Structures are given as C-alpha cells and as structure tokens.
Amino acid sequence: MATIPLLTPHKMGKFNLSHRIVLPPLTRNRSFNNIPQPHAAVYYSQRATDGGLLIAEATGVSDTAQGYPSTPGIWTKEQVEAWKPIVDAVHEKGGIFFCQIWHVGRVSTYDYQPNGQAPISCTDKGVTPGLDGVDWSPPRRLKTEEIPLIINDFRLAARNAIEAGFDGVEIHGANGYLIDQFMKDQVNDRTDDYGGNLQNRCRFPLEIVKAVTEEIGSDKVGMRLSPFANYMETDDSNPEALSLYMAESLNTYGLLYLHVIEPRMVRIGDRLESPYSLRPLRNAFKGTFIAAGGYRRDEGNKAVDENYADLIAYGRLFLANPDLPKRFELDAPLNKYNRSTFYIPDPVVGYTDYPFLEQLPS
C-alpha cells in the first residue's frame, strides 16, 4: 500500500508528531466574557489524536487585545483555570496543544476596549469603517515608552499558557492584527525606532519573540505570519523581503516552528495563480515549517512529498471533520462545513455537532 505523506511521522523539536495534519487557530466566538468554556473541551478533544498537533483559537494577551465577541483570553487567573480542563482533555487523547496568543491592535471598536477607550496600534490610521460589516473605531498610536508594556503582556500570556498546561504558544503575527500592523509598511507610519525601515518595523515582533522565548524556552514557541496577505488593509510593498528577514531573524531565536499563510491566488490572464511562493521562506527557516491556506488532501500530500512544508494546517476541513486524519487515511468522503455557523455563540451547533465517520448512515 502506498505511503500517505500526510500520515507519516514528524519530529518537531522534542515533540514526536504521528502525522502532519494540524488544526490551526480558528476563532469560534464561544468563550463567553472572554473565559474559555467547558464546551471547548469537547470541541478540541474531538479533534485530538495521539501525536497530533492542535493550535487553540487566538487568545487575547490583555484587556486591550479584544476585537470580536466572546473570544478567549489568558491574562487573568480565572482564564488560566478555565483553560486547564480543556488542555487536559486534549492531552488525555495524546494530543500536543499550543495556545495562539494575540492582540488585535486596531481591528477593534470602543465597545471591546476597557473604559471605551480607543484601540491601540502602531498608527492612528484606522481600518475603513464598514469593512467586514463592522464600524471599526479609530485607533490610538502607541507611544514609544508604552511598547515594552505590550511586549510584557505577551510574555505573561506565554507564562500563563504554560501554567494552564499548554505545550507551547504560537505568537500571532498574521491576519492584519497588531504585530502584522507593525511589520507592514502600508500601515506602520512611525518615525521612531519601531517604524521606517524593515528592521525597525520588525523590531516589535522580534522583541515579543525574545521576551516569550526567554520566558518559556524557544523549544515551546512558534509564530504565525501572513506576509503576502492584506487582511484588514494590512499590506506590505515588499512581502518577499519582509518574509525572508523575519525567517532569518526567527532562526537566531531558535524558534520551534513557523506557520505561514499561503499567498492568495490572483487572476493572471485567464488563470488563477500566485506570483509568490512560500518556497524561499521554507528554505530560509531552519525549524518546522507549517503551510496553511485552503489545502485539499492531495495538495497537502504533494506539499509534504515535495518538501514544500513539514506540516499542513487544515482549518475549515478540520472544523467540519473532527476525525480528519482518519478520513484522509481512508480517503473517505468529507462532511461539508457550514459557514453560517462558524461564529455563532451556540455551544453545540457548528461546533461539536459535526459527525464522525462512524456516526454517518451506512
């Protein structure tokens, strides 16, 4: 029988992965009052396998980090205690569980900020109100002397994640949120040490990496980047230079893994293709490399087989198929995901009610 590349083992630092199918962070809006709920233990343990890597949904590092309803945090003792049984449920299945730590920056409104204050960012340029159907509030540019306080929030969140039992953390440097805002030259208009040239724009993310790795060890730290994307109007004029600079810098900190979102396909002539590839980034980074971005089973197998990536993150497919590794092994049909239930607050619907293969009518 032919080997299925996605189902071969991979050694990620000290972690022995039994397969290469990763559950990436997926915001689920079911952590009421920013506190993880017991239903999350069901959801994550459903998707846990012995030796499989799961990355928890984006989790706020402070009370200024929020921008969406009912997203979890990890800055209070109560939140840490609420995460513990969820982490335990994944570990009972033999899963390896990382917590993605984030700050949304300007992707927020007064409603989500303490005392209704302005969201913080590298800039006072806001996201266009109405984008994604939200009336985003104008942000406040962080003062230079405030930046170490935000870096410390990430450090404490990483410490809290380890206290909650997580195996490590993923620093969220993607999708147009705070770290991405600092890195990208179409948003960052600062004139201090955190703006201007590429090195200065990457100073904030790399100081976070330094603080987090010093706090919990580089063998427990990954990072997610989306250099080629322009989520929430966060774009860069030279994404290749940005991505290679970050990869090489992360090597100096001995980061465990790099998790990168594929460049989006654009219409070139009569075909959809991308002018960019993750290959140079993959070649530059020395740790485990995770690729994400609408992969199918065959595409994931090809990427692993051709050494384009070590691991492949499957978001919507893993959401709709809690037993995705088994289905890929059997090449079984997949449940279809229901986009309309991605972000509703229901603790079951669109969350823990997707059927396993054995639950389907024969």
Secondary structure, 3 states (H helix, E strand, C coil): CCCCHHHCCEEECCEEECCCEEECCCCCCCCHHHCCCHHHHHHHHHCCCCCCEEEEEEEECCCCCCCCCCCCECCCHHHHHHHHHHHHHHHHCCCEEEEEEECCCCCCCHHHCHHHCCCEECCCCCCCCCHHHCCCCCCEECCHHHHHHHHHHHHHHHHHHHHCCCCEEEEEECCCCHHHHHHCCCCCCCCCCCCCCHHHHCHHHHHHHHHHHHHHCHHHEEEEECCCCCHHHCCCCCHHHHHHHHHHHHHHCCCCEEEEECCCCEEECCEEECCCCCHHHHHHCCCEEEEECCCCHHHHHHHHHCCCCCEEECCHHHHHCCCHHHHHHHCCCCCCCCHHHCCCCCCCCCCCCCCCHHHCCC
